[in-house]
Each structure stands twice: as C-alpha cells, then as structure tokens.
Amino acid sequence: MYRQGDILIRPVDGAAVPPSVLALPPVARDSRGRVVLALGEATGHAHALTGPGTLYRTPQPMSPDYLHLSEGGRLVHEEHGPITLPAGWFQVVRQREYVAASLTARAVAD
C-alpha cells in the first residue's frame, strides 16, 4: 500500500478489476505527457505518473480509479517525495472529508 498526500494506492489482483472499469476509455495524458491521478484545484500541483501506465477513471467521484502499470512506474508530485511502484494493478483512492453541514463526504482538494 502506498500513500502520497491525499492519494492512497492499493495493489489489487487484476482479476478483481470490475469488467465495467475495463470497458472505460483510459484517461488521456496531459500536455506534459503525464498520467494525472489527481490535480490540486488551488495549487495546480499533480499526483502524476511520468512513465508508461494506464488510468481508468470511474464516473462516480467517490469510487476508486484503477491504474495498470505493465512495467512499474514512478509517481511524482511537486510537494511530496516520489514513489516507485511495481508492475501490476492498483486502486487509486482519494482521501475524503466529511461535510457536516450537508451530511455528505467529498474528495479532499488541495
């Protein structure tokens, strides 16, 4: 299990990836060629992969995304140390915060 700021990355067996996720189009790389797992709304900083890898983003904002790294990868962020990930499948979970006024949860945004 890996954590970088408000992002939690959990290894999962490829057989556990829902077929509905595999039917999704992969997330496009940004203008810098990165796969962005999460983008800071206030800072513009990003949790991003700079090498090969495929991210499948589920349409429900509170559901985990899925990341496939066929060769492993390196997760970088402007304010956190880099993390080297092995090859495999991963769930990508955004940290959540409780909003008492609306009795709901939302993804943490920096």
N, C-alpha and C positions, 0 to 999 in steps of 0.2 A: 504494500500500500504506500502511496506517495502523496505528499501534500505540498502545494506551493501557494502560499497565501490563502485565498478563498476557494481554491480548486483542490478537490480530492480525486485521486486517480487510483482505481481499484482494478487489479488484474481479474479477468474473468475467462472462463473456458469459452472458446469460440462456439461450442455447441449451445451455450447459454444465451447467445445473442439472438434476440427475437427476430423471426423472419420479417416482420414489418419494418425493422430497422434496416435489414439488408436490402430491402426494396427502395429505401430512400436514396436520393442522389447524394453523393459526397459533397461536403462543404467545400466551396471554391477557395483557393488560396488568395490571400490579399495581394495588394500591389507590390509587396516586398517578397512575395513567393512563400509566405509562411502559412501554416495552418493555424488559425487563431482559435484556441479553445475558449477564451473569454477575453473580452475587451473592457477596459476600465472606462466607465462613462465620463468621469470627471477628469482623469489624468490622460486618457488615450493610451495608457500602457496596456500591454497584452501578454497573456499567457499563451505562448506560441511554440509550435514545432518548426524548426528550420530545415529539417531534412525530410526524407520520404515518410509518408503516413497518410491515413485517410480518416477523416472525422465524419461521423453520421450524426446529424443533429435532429433530435426528435422534435415534433411540432409543439409538444406540451412543455412550457417553460420550466416546470418543476420536475420533469422527468430527466433521468441521466442521458447524456450523449454517449456514443460509443466510438472508441478510437481503435484503429487497427494499425499496428506497426509490423511490417513484414521483416524489417531489418533492425529493429530497435530505433531509438530516437533520442533527441535532446530537447527538453522543454526549457525555454528561457523566458525571462521577464526582466524588465528594467530595474525592479527593486528587490528581486529575490535571486538567490543563487540558482544556477542551472541544475537540472535533474536529468540524469541519464536513465532512459527507460529501456528495458529489454524488449525483444520481439514479442508480439502477442496481441491479444485483445484486452481492452480496458474500458471500464465505465468511467465517465467523467462527470463528477457531481459538483455543482456549485453550492457553496455554503449558503444557508438560508438564515433569515432573521424573521422573528415573529413581529407582526404589526398589531399591537394591542387595540388600536383604535378601530381596526376593521376585522379583528379576529382572524387574520389571514397570515400566510407566510409569503415571503418574496425572496428572490435571489439577492445576495449581498452585492452591492455595486461600489467600486472604489472610485 
